[in-house]
Amino acid sequence: MNLSRMRPTPGAALAVLALAGATALTAGCGSEASSSEPSGSSSAGSLFDQSAADLLPAEVKEAGEIHIASGPGYPPFLDVADDGTTLTGAEIEEMRLVGETLGVDIVFDDIKFDAVFPALQAHKTDAAAMALGVTAERLASVDFVSNYEGGTSLLVAAGNPQDITLDTMCGHTVAVLQGSVYTTVYLPKFTAACTDSGEPAIEVSTFKTSADAMLALGSGRVEATMTDLGPAVYQAEQSDGKLEALDVNYDPSTWGIAVPKGSELEKALQAALNSLIDNGAYLDNLEEFGMEAGAIDHSEIYTSPDQLDAQ
């Protein structure tokens, strides 16, 4: 069986070690917790871009704020500061930069991961920034403004005693976040390859939170956790030698900020991101969190699965 389209990870070797316990991890491009908090952005900010701000819908200009579903649980993209309250992380700070560029406040709404797409469809929030992969299934209900390119890896016990790789998961127990792309897209594909070749199926264990998945791995109840490469490496680095991230970057794919179908906000978000890319603040922010390997050169709006097929 050989399903993996892997490429080496830029930079230093990524077989580093991770934390099993309390640090939450959202496997599969999402986050399961968040808190409401204004960004404090202002049109007087040095990043303010009038041409991008002109694209904001009238109701957003009037309100002076954009509500974004997001929260901790997926470091280093989505995390909480040392004070235990303030949201931080590469994507959280990126949203604050977007707010400064547009001259509005960013308010983070507390919406759980499995409720975020229905919330967007019902217009209960303006957008979602939760390390979300752009997939055909998701494009059926929301649009995306691209902001990153992320790939997939596995977290295993230090030293990888079971010798688990993306090509040898058959018969092993792998933990994933309920509702993530790893549950709905990747592991079904890998499992089908196992059974088609006469090997035992992968035993998939789903968890409502990534923290639960990490605890299951740390306690030996599962043998691996499938997640995005960047967070896997981060978790590995925090583990005091207990866990290891595989040095593979499987199927790098587009991530984006999700918005309701046909949202008038998407053009303003795209313009703000491209302004940040052009002035260097976008890359500076990713470098601060060690996630620059997935930086994009230009933000695009995705409204149809056909756009993914054309990549």
C-alpha positions in Angstrom: 0.0 0.0 0.0 1.4 3.4 -0.9 -1.1 6.3 -0.6 1.2 8.9 0.6 2.2 11.9 -1.5 4.9 13.1 0.9 7.5 15.9 0.6 10.3 16.7 3.0 9.6 19.4 5.5 11.6 22.7 5.0 13.9 23.6 7.8 15.2 21.6 10.7 14.4 17.9 11.1 10.9 17.5 12.5 11.3 14.2 14.4 11.0 16.0 17.7 9.2 15.2 20.9 5.7 16.1 22.4 3.4 16.5 25.3 0.8 14.0 26.1 -1.2 15.8 28.6 -3.1 19.0 29.1 -2.2 21.0 26.0 -5.2 20.7 23.7 -4.7 19.6 20.1 -7.3 19.9 17.4 -6.6 17.1 14.9 -7.8 17.8 11.4 -8.0 21.5 10.8 -10.3 22.7 13.5 -10.7 23.9 17.0 -13.1 22.9 19.7 -13.0 25.8 22.1 -13.0 29.5 22.0 -13.7 32.7 23.9 -15.1 36.1 22.9 -12.6 38.9 22.9 -12.3 42.2 21.0 -9.0 42.8 19.1 -8.7 46.5 19.9 -7.8 47.2 16.3 -8.1 50.8 15.0 -8.1 52.5 11.7 -5.2 54.6 13.0 -3.1 51.4 13.0 0.1 51.4 10.9 -1.3 48.5 8.8 -4.6 50.2 7.9 -5.4 49.8 4.2 -8.2 52.1 3.0 -8.7 50.2 -0.3 -9.3 47.0 1.7 -11.5 48.7 4.2 -13.7 50.2 1.4 -14.7 46.6 0.5 -16.3 46.0 3.9 -20.1 45.5 3.9 -22.0 48.5 5.2 -23.3 46.7 8.3 -19.7 45.8 9.3 -18.5 49.4 8.8 -21.4 50.6 11.0 -20.8 48.0 13.7 -17.0 48.5 13.6 -16.4 44.8 14.3 -16.2 41.4 12.7 -17.3 38.3 14.6 -15.0 35.3 14.0 -15.5 31.8 15.4 -12.2 30.7 16.8 -10.4 29.8 20.0 -7.7 27.7 21.7 -7.0 24.0 21.2 -4.7 23.8 18.2 -1.3 25.3 19.1 0.6 27.0 17.6 -2.2 28.3 15.4 -4.9 28.5 18.1 -3.8 28.8 21.7 -4.2 30.7 24.9 -1.6 33.0 26.5 0.1 32.5 29.8 -2.6 34.4 31.6 -5.0 31.5 30.8 -7.5 33.9 29.2 -6.1 35.8 26.2 -6.3 34.1 22.9 -3.1 33.8 20.9 -1.5 31.7 18.2 -0.5 32.2 14.6 -4.1 32.4 13.2 -5.5 34.3 16.1 -2.8 37.0 15.7 -3.4 37.0 12.0 -7.0 37.8 12.5 -6.0 40.7 14.7 -3.7 41.9 11.9 -6.7 41.6 9.5 -8.7 43.8 11.9 -6.0 46.4 12.0 -5.8 46.4 8.2 -9.6 46.9 7.9 -9.9 49.3 10.8 -12.4 47.2 12.7 -12.3 45.2 15.9 -12.1 41.4 15.8 -14.5 39.7 18.2 -13.8 36.0 18.8 -17.1 34.0 19.2 -17.2 30.9 21.3 -18.6 28.3 18.9 -17.6 24.6 19.1 -16.0 23.0 16.0 -18.8 20.7 15.2 -21.3 23.6 15.3 -19.2 26.1 13.3 -20.5 25.4 9.8 -24.2 25.4 10.8 -23.5 28.7 12.6 -22.0 30.2 9.5 -25.0 29.0 7.4 -27.3 30.6 9.9 -25.3 33.8 10.0 -24.7 33.5 13.7 -21.1 34.6 13.1 -19.4 36.4 10.3 -16.5 34.0 9.7 -14.5 31.2 11.2 -10.7 31.0 11.7 -10.1 27.5 13.0 -7.2 26.1 11.0 -9.8 24.9 8.5 -8.8 22.8 5.4 -10.7 23.8 2.2 -12.5 20.7 1.1 -15.2 20.0 -1.5 -17.6 18.9 1.2 -17.2 22.1 3.1 -17.5 24.2 0.0 -21.0 22.9 -0.3 -22.1 25.0 2.7 -19.5 27.8 3.0 -16.9 29.8 1.0 -13.3 30.2 2.0 -10.6 32.9 1.8 -7.3 31.1 1.7 -4.6 31.9 4.3 -2.2 28.9 4.6 -1.1 25.6 3.1 -0.9 22.7 5.6 0.1 19.1 5.3 -0.6 16.0 7.5 1.6 13.9 9.8 1.3 11.4 12.7 2.1 11.8 16.4 3.4 8.5 17.9 5.2 7.5 21.1 8.8 8.5 21.3 11.0 6.2 19.3 8.0 5.0 17.3 8.0 1.5 19.0 5.2 0.2 16.7 7.1 1.5 13.6 3.9 3.3 12.4 4.1 5.3 9.2 1.4 6.6 6.9 2.0 3.4 4.8 1.8 1.0 7.8 -1.3 2.1 9.7 -3.2 -1.1 8.9 -4.3 -2.8 12.0 -3.2 0.0 14.3 -5.3 2.3 16.4 -5.3 5.9 15.3 -7.0 8.8 17.2 -8.6 11.7 15.4 -10.9 14.6 16.2 -14.6 13.9 15.6 -15.8 15.8 12.5 -12.3 16.6 11.2 -11.0 15.9 7.7 -9.0 13.1 9.1 -12.3 11.4 10.2 -14.2 12.1 7.0 -11.5 12.1 4.2 -8.1 10.8 5.0 -8.5 7.8 7.3 -11.4 6.4 5.2 -9.1 6.5 2.2 -6.2 4.8 4.1 -8.5 2.2 5.6 -9.9 1.3 2.2 -6.4 0.8 0.9 -5.7 -1.6 3.8 -8.8 -3.7 3.2 -8.4 -3.7 -0.6 -4.9 -5.1 -0.2 -6.1 -7.8 2.3 -4.7 -6.2 5.4 -6.6 -5.4 8.6 -8.5 -2.1 8.7 -7.2 0.8 10.7 -8.9 1.0 14.1 -10.1 4.7 14.1 -10.9 6.2 17.5 -12.7 9.5 17.4 -12.7 12.0 20.2 -14.8 15.1 20.8 -11.8 17.2 21.8 -8.2 17.0 20.7 -7.1 17.0 24.3 -8.9 13.7 24.7 -7.1 12.3 21.7 -3.8 13.4 23.1 -4.5 11.9 26.4 -5.4 8.6 24.7 -2.1 8.6 22.9 -0.1 9.5 26.0 -1.8 6.7 28.0 -1.3 4.1 25.3 -5.0 3.6 24.5 -4.2 4.5 20.9 -1.0 4.1 18.9 -1.0 7.3 16.9 -2.8 10.5 16.3 -3.3 12.0 12.8 -3.1 15.7 12.7 -1.6 18.7 10.8 2.2 18.7 10.6 2.8 22.1 12.3 0.7 21.4 15.4 2.1 17.9 15.5 5.7 19.3 15.6 4.6 21.8 18.3 3.0 19.2 20.5 6.2 17.1 20.0 8.4 19.9 21.2 6.3 20.3 24.3 6.2 16.6 25.4 9.4 16.2 27.4 10.4 13.4 25.1 7.2 11.4 25.4 5.9 11.8 21.8 7.4 12.1 18.3 6.1 13.8 15.1 6.9 11.9 11.9 9.1 13.9 9.5 6.5 13.7 6.6 4.2 16.3 5.1 1.4 14.4 3.4 -0.9 16.0 0.8 -0.3 19.7 1.6 -3.6 21.4 1.0 -5.2 24.8 1.1 -6.5 26.2 4.4 -8.8 29.2 4.7 -11.1 31.5 6.7 -14.6 30.2 6.3 -17.5 32.6 5.5 -21.2 32.1 4.7 -21.9 31.4 1.1 -21.9 34.6 -1.0 -20.8 36.7 2.0 -20.0 40.3 1.1 -17.2 40.1 3.7 -15.0 37.7 1.7 -13.5 40.3 -0.6 -12.5 42.5 2.3 -10.9 39.6 4.1 -9.0 38.6 0.9 -7.8 42.2 0.3 -6.7 42.5 3.9 -4.7 39.2 3.8 -3.1 40.2 0.5 -2.2 43.6 1.9 -0.5 41.8 4.9 1.3 39.5 2.5 2.6 42.4 0.5 3.8 44.4 3.5 5.4 41.4 5.1 3.3 41.3 8.3 1.7 38.1 7.3 5.0 36.2 7.0 6.5 37.9 10.1 3.5 36.6 12.1 4.0 33.0 10.9 7.7 33.2 11.6 7.0 34.2 15.1 5.2 30.9 15.7 7.6 28.8 13.5 4.9 28.1 10.9 6.3 29.9 7.9 6.7 26.7 5.8 3.0 26.9 4.9 3.0 30.6 3.9 1.1 31.4 0.7 2.0 34.1 -1.9 -1.6 35.3 -2.5 -4.9 34.8 -0.9 -7.8 33.5 -3.1 -11.5 33.1 -2.6 -12.8 29.6 -3.0 -16.5 29.1 -3.7 -16.5 25.8 -5.8 -14.9 22.4 -5.6 -13.9 22.9 -9.2 -11.3 25.3 -8.0 -9.7 22.5 -6.0 -9.7 20.2 -9.0 -7.9 22.9 -11.0 -5.0 23.0 -8.5 
